[in-house]
């Protein structure tokens, strides 16, 4: 099974919000991403709503025809919104409200009971759950005990180390992916994946099901155009 590309449209919303109007139109961009080959749309509403707003969610839910993935920290407001809109997947991230961007995964050992309760509530509503996590086998064992359907590897360290030594950069992730396979947990990945490092990651992570890419893809679209860029990322996922 080939890994699917889910396009994170947070940065599109950030551009829209900077002028206080509906330009670019977020719904149009989401539909265009799907038409150009994206197999999912990801959003990550933050407490200050600096890009995706809570009001965007039901509108996106009504028009997205591929997989809809909502990321975020599971406070009560977030959970109520997710359950009300029922995306295909909810990716739980441990960001503090003040976080600029996601920069670490869950501590599935010390936060196991909280995560178990949260995941059970989402699954009861018919929503698949993924946990943002570092490539650590102990944490993956903890993830299994939470009942999560999938994990999403935090790939920031991989992207940071890729230019220095790509083989060393992938080592922990490949080992952790093998452990996920033994545990029966599905694998997603995201954060700082780009046209340079995506193919190598995909080719060394057996069982990779989905990548969520936003910032790099939007930056590349400034040069190549959105349609070309989405197809370039798809080519990297398909190339051996």
C-alpha positions, -999 to +999 in steps of 0.1 A: +000+000+000+014+034-010+016+062+016-011+088+012-004+125+010-025+147+033-020+184+027-020+206+058-037+239+048-029+259+079-005+282+061-031+290+035-054+301+063-026+321+078-022+341+046-060+346+045-061+358+081-033+383+075-056+405+055-088+400+074-107+388+044-116+355+027-087+356+002-073+331-006-106+312-002-097+282+021-125+260+008-115+266-028-079+257-020-089+225-001-110+214-031-082+223-055-057+203-035-079+173-038-084+178-075-046+181-080-040+148-063-040+152-025-056+122-008-064+141+024-067+175+040-052+182+074-060+211+097-046+221+131-067+247+148-048+264+177-063+282+207-055+316+193-069+306+158-040+323+141-046+302+110-074+276+109-103+288+130-130+267+147-155+282+123-136+268+093-140+232+105-177+225+097-173+243+063-143+221+054-161+190+067-189+197+043-167+199+012-137+176+017-142+144-002-109+127+006-098+120+042-103+148+067-077+149+095-080+173+124-049+177+146-047+194+180-043+193+218-073+175+233-088+200+257-125+199+261-133+226+235-112+208+209-127+174+216-163+187+215-155+203+181-140+171+167-168+149+179-194+174+164-177+173+130-165+137+129-134+138+107-120+105+095-090+109+117-081+129+148-043+133+154-036+142+190-006+164+197+008+175+231+013+211+222+010+238+249-013+266+239+017+289+235+035+266+211+046+281+178+046+246+161+046+210+172+080+201+185+077+168+204+056+137+208+034+124+237+048+109+268+026+078+266+039+064+299+031+093+323+000+105+303-013+070+295-046+072+315-054+107+300-048+094+265-067+062+271-098+081+281-095+106+253-089+080+226-118+059+238-141+089+236-131+097+200-133+061+189-167+058+204-178+086+181-164+066+151-132+086+147-098+070+140-071+083+163-034+089+157-009+099+184+020+123+176+050+105+190+088+103+189+105+072+175+110+054+209+100+018+214+091+024+251+068+052+241+053+030+213+046+002+238+028+029+259+009+040+227-004+004+223-018+005+258-037+037+251-057+019+224-047+043+196-052+032+160-021+048+146+009+069+156+023+098+137+061+100+139+074+135+147+099+138+119+114+172+128+147+156+141+149+134+109+146+165+087+171+184+108+197+157+106+190+146+070+216+168+053+244+157+076+238+120+075+206+107+061+214+071+071+219+080+108+189+103+106+165+075+096+179+049+119+156+054+149+126+058+127+132+026+108+137+007+140+106+022+155+086+014+124+096-022+127+084-022+163+051-006+152+046-035+128+051-060+155+026-041+177+001-038+150-001+000+151-005+020+118+022+045+109+017+081+098+044+108+098+047+145+096+068+177+104+094+192+081+091+165+054+099+180+021+109+173-015+145+165-005+139+141+023+105+126+017+114+098-007+142+085+015+120+085+045+092+066+027+116+040+012+130+032+047+098+031+067+079-001+058+042+002+065+040+040+062+004+048+056+001+086+055+022+118+055+009+152+065+028+180+049+020+217+050+047+243+055+072+230+030+045+222+004+031+257+006+066+272+003+074+250-027+040+261-043+053+297-043+079+286-069+062+256-087+025+263-083+001+243-062-009+217-088+027+210-098+039+209-062+013+184-051+021+162-080+059+165-072+052+153-036+031+124-049+060+114-072+083+113-043+059+090-024+056+067-054+093+066-065+113+036-053 
